[in-house]
Every structure is written in C-alpha cells, then in structure tokens.
C-alpha cells in the first residue's frame, strides 16, 4: 500500500486491489477563509482524479467536499464509496457533479470489492459534521488503514475488529470558531484558546491509544487564513488567542506524551508506505524547505497569500449584494419560520430570543414564539453579527448549513450570556425541512440507551449526552464532577446537571458513600 498525502484530509491510497481518492480539497472554503496548509495547489490533481478507482468523501464540509475540484479533475465513472448517512444530501451533491456509480455501505459492516476490504463507520448525530461524518477502514490483504479524519466519536471496538491497524490518519488540530470570534477579554480568550488546544490534543491522544496503530499520521488540519482580515487567526494567533496547532507542533507533543508511538509528518505530496513495523516515507520537499514552512511560517504564509490574491478576489466578486432591511427580513421570515414551526426540540433547547445583526439591521430569531422579526430591544443570550453580503449570498444559494459557510468562515462576531447552547448552532445547520425533521426525530428518540458504566464511586449512563461518546472510555471523574474528555463536556454528578451547556443532563447515582 502506498499513501500519498494531498493536503489537509486528502489521501491517494494505492493498493493492488484498487486506488482510493479521499477528500481532495484544494480550493478556498467558507467564503474564502480556509486554505490547506501547506499549499497543495501545485499537485497534479488531474492525475489523482483520473487514476482513482474509488472516491471517498467523508462528509459535506467544504474542506473535504471540494465541488470545483471534483467537477474539474475527478473522472465521473469511478465508484463512490458512500457512507450510510441519515439523509441523502451527499449522494445528491455528488450526482449533481456527474457521479453515478455508488457503493452503498452499512455503517460498521465490511464489504469486499475485488480483493479490497472496505468499511465505513458513519456518524449521524446533530453535532457530527454537517449532520453526518464518517471514517474509512481499508484492508488490501497486507496493510490495514484507518482514515479517521474529523470523525469522532467512533465505535473503536468495531474498527479494531476490522483488523489490526497499520496506518492511522486522524485529526489533531482545531476546526471551530470558538473562541476566536467571541467578544471576550483578552486574558479570557487566551485561556479558552489554550484549553481548546489542550482538549484537541488530548482527544487525538486518546484515539491513538485506543486504536493502537503501528503508524500514526496527523492530518485533517490545520487550515490557514490568507485574507488579511483573518490573518491573525493563523496558528495559535498573535497572542495565543487562536486554536490551530500545526503538524510539527503536534508531533512534538506526541513524542513527549507517547515516546513509543511511530508517528510521521504527512505533507502534500508525501508518499508513505506503511507495512507492519516499517514505514518508508518520501517527501517531495527538501529538509530545508520543510524547515522554512514551519520555522518561518509567517513568511511562508505571506508568500502563499500573495499567490492566492486572484482566488480571494474571485470569491469576493461571487458574493450577492446586501439586501435592503425589509427585503432581508422578509426573506428570512419566509425561509425560517416554517422550520421553526417544526423545531420544537431545538426551540425549547435554545429557550429564548437570539439576535442576528446583519450590518446595521438587528433581527431576532424568537425561538419561543417561532418567529423571525425586528429586534425590539429585549435581552438576548446570544448575539451574532456579520455583513449583509454574506447573509445575502446564503439566502441566494439557499445554504441549508450556515456552519458550512458563515460560521466556519470566522467572518462574524459573537457574544453570549451563560454557557454554550448546542441547540442554536444545530438550528443553523438545519435550514431545510429534511434536516429539521431528522434532527427533531433524533432528539425525540433520546440519547440514553439505558446502559450504564461504573466510574469510581458512581454509576452513570454509558453514553455522553453530547455526542454519545462511550464514557467508559472517555469519562474522567474528579470528586463529584465528570468530564467527557472527548470534547471536554462536564457534568455535576450529584445533580446530573450539564455544566457545559443547557439541556444535556446526565443520569448518575452514587454507588459508594460520599468520602468513602
């Protein structure tokens, strides 16, 4: 097996039984905010797209699903490996690009095609990517590969049952807007960013420990920001207020925390040949060039930004003009109020009005009243502020997932009173009747499957109420407080109350006397 890194989560996997192209992203994403780091624009994308027998797109986030690259460079008669998502949006988008051959999979169930064993583990919760994320397992008879990319949590026992993993590719860096866009004191923002970076690393380490692969390849990040308005978000930011750890930084952390782990730097064009205890690695960059990328990152990114100015200008020119206030309000009312009428669980979870400032127009999404209206001066726990052209573009495109456009662009500001509210951001991911219906039914079915696990002096439900992580593996207790280390969500076991966000309480009972 030969694996060529294509940048970010992109992989080109060659085996004697077939070749798989994974998440080929090269064009700027999220309103021109994200670019792959390092630069991968000079790769031979036509070669990879024409040589592939299979295409695997893990999910619809645009740093994985690059419609322009798929349309222009990937042949349409290959076979698409399709995750078993709850909605058919990924298939619909791929068919619209001209793909017609699909291998439909069942989550966690291996299939064999011409000597290549394939398994896709699909995640289908409201917080999983854009209502769905997935991981790919491959076995060519000699090497077992796990392409985890952004997917978490995962059913590790079923992945281990597929085969002893030789090569593990996993996310290690951030992919969120918190805390960078929030209006916070500088010291608080630095503290929250440091905690987020620490949490990301801990999550990656736990997956590395659980999978126990012979070779580990940090991938699926970080992005870089080449627009001058966003340049301060690169890496850990100007003053430690950003969350994006690079490949070398994580490899150094990993070497210190897990010195026996065989981990490798995967860059665009790097070829890895992992087999059992050995792994041959061939970079297309010289050692001096690699040092320049990471040790002189600011200069490298400035050069990269100069080359990408035409792409940034084209993205800005593609945006719709801002709408007049009355038309803006009318468009959002017509679109969102029918969705709010069905969104009982989401609306109850948000529990109050949310203010959306579009340029100088303050609008309220009144979740209790199921209305979109002008702000009337009332106190709102959340306020989001952005520009009229971005909102107008989402309206014109009928963008059903604003996390996959506006929010991940970091081209907005936010403030909030109290803890994080997951339901609000789920709403912004569910701006279609199909998505609202699915998520409402998902919440109705409940997260607690009745199973429990013993942790210290407590018996708690096995699944974390956030994203159903197995607390037997990811739960950590300190006194009466439980932390799910996968995403850092905390619970007061004495009351069951979630300390991180409203509406996610946990079932727990003490099995030993307090202090015993």
C-alpha positions, 0 to 999 in steps of 0.5 A: 500500500502506498499513501500519498498525502494531498493536503489537509484530509486528502489521501491517494491510497494505492493498493493492488486491489484498487486506488482510493481518492479521499477528500481532495480539497484544494480550493478556498472554503467558507467564503474564502477563509480556509486554505490547506496548509501547506499549499497543495495547489501545485499537485497534479490533481488531474492525475489523482482524479483520473487514476482513482478507482474509488472516491471517498468523501467523508462528509459535506464540509467544504474542506473535504467536499471540494465541488470545483475540484471534483467537477474539474479533475475527478473522472465521473465513472469511478465508484463512490464509496458512500457512507450510510448517512441519515439523509441523502444530501451527499449522494445528491451533491455528488450526482449533481457533479456527474457521479453515478456509480455508488457503493452503498455501505452499512455503517460498521459492516465490511464489504469486499470489492475485488480483493479490497476490504472496505468499511465505513463507520458513519456518524449521524448525530446533530453535532457530527459534521454537517449532520453526518461524518464518517471514517474509512477502514481499508484492508488490501490483504497486507496493510490495514488503514484507518482514515479517521479524519474529523470523525469522532466519536467512533465505535473503536471496538468495531474498527479494531475488529476490522483488523489490526491497524497499520496506518492511522490518519486522524485529526489533531488540530482545531476546526471551530470558531470558538473562541476566536470570534467571541467578544471576550477579554483578552486574558479570557480568550487566551485561556479558552484558546489554550484549553481548546488546544489542550482538549484537541490534543488530548482527544487525538491522544486518546484515539491513538491509544485506543486504536493502537496503530503501528503508524500514526499520521496527523492530518485533517488540519490545520487550515490557514487564513490568507485574507488579511482580515483573518490573518491573525487567526493563523496558528495559535494567533498573535497572542495565543488567542487562536486554536490551530496547532500545526503538524510539527507542533503536534508531533512534538507533543506526541513524542513527549506524551507517547515516546513509543508511538511511530508517528510521521509528518504527512505533507502534500505530496508525501508518499508513505508506505506503511507495512507492519513495523516499517514505514518508508516515507518520501517527501517531495520537499527538501529538509530545508524547505520543510524547515522554512514552512514551519520555522518561518511560517509567517513568511511562508504564509505571506508568500502563499497569500500573495499567490492566492490574491486572484482566488480571494478576489474571485470569491469576493466578486461571487458574493450577492449584494446586501439586501435592503432591511425589509427585503432581508427580513422578509426573506428570512421570515419566509425561509425560517419560520416554517422550520421553526414551526417544526423545531420544537426540540431545538426551540425549547433547547435554545429557550429564548430570543437570539439576535442576528445583526446583519450590518446595521439591521438587528433581527431576532430569531424568537425561538419561543414564539417561532418567529423571525422579526425586528429586534425590539430591544429585549435581552438576548443570550446570544448575539451574532453579527456579520455583513449583509453580503454574506447573509445575502449570498446564503439566502441566494444559494439557499445554504441549508448549513450556515456552519458550512459557510458563515460560521466556519468562515470566522467572518462574524462576531459573537457574544453570549450570556451563560454557557454554550447552547448546542441547540442554536448552532444545530438550528443553523445547520438545519435550514431545510425541512429534511434536516429539521425533521431528522434532527427533531426525530433524533432528539425525540428518540433520546440519547440514553440507551439505558446502559450504564458504566461504573466510574469510581464511586458512581454509576452513570449512563454509558453514553455522553449526552453530547455526542454519545461518546462511550464514557467508559472510555472517555469519562474522567471523574474528579470528586463529584464532577465528570468530564467527557474528555472527548470534547471536554463536556462536564457534568455535576454528578450529584445533580446530573446537571450539564455544566457545559451547556443547557439541556444535556443532563446526565443520569448518575447515582452514587454507588459508594458513600460520599468520602468513602 
